[in-house]
Amino acid sequence: MQEFVTSKKRRDGELDRLEFQIDGQPYAALRPKDWHLLELAVVNATDAPEADKAAALRTFVATVFEEPGASMLLRRLRDPADDLDVADVGPIIEWLIGQWSGRPSMSASV
């Protein structure tokens, strides 16, 4: 019988957890598995329905953002009176992925 063995993943310790601020509020995110990054990239690179893109964003935030940040960010995105919107979250996710991949992009303050 063919056996497959999961390879050990290299972790960079401090880079696994990133701290940043959004509108003066502290947040922290933990490096996700590559699966979550791939899922987000595929959905956003296609003509997927907006509902699928929103679901991928919710899953990504819930997976990588530590609490209470994940809940706070999702609550802000749903609040019609809050100026934070998807266009504001895109650069944050790009920054996080850049940090985790070793290709830093921009400042994390929004």
Number of C-alpha atoms within 10 A of each C-alpha: 3 3 4 6 5 5 6 6 7 6 10 10 8 8 16 13 17 16 14 16 14 16 8 9 11 12 18 16 22 17 22 16 11 9 9 16 14 11 16 19 13 14 18 17 10 9 10 11 10 11 9 14 20 15 13 20 21 16 14 18 19 17 16 20 22 16 13 11 19 20 15 13 21 16 12 15 18 11 12 10 8 10 10 18 15 11 8 13 17 12 17 20 16 15 18 26 17 14 17 19 11 10 11 13 14 13 11 15 13 14
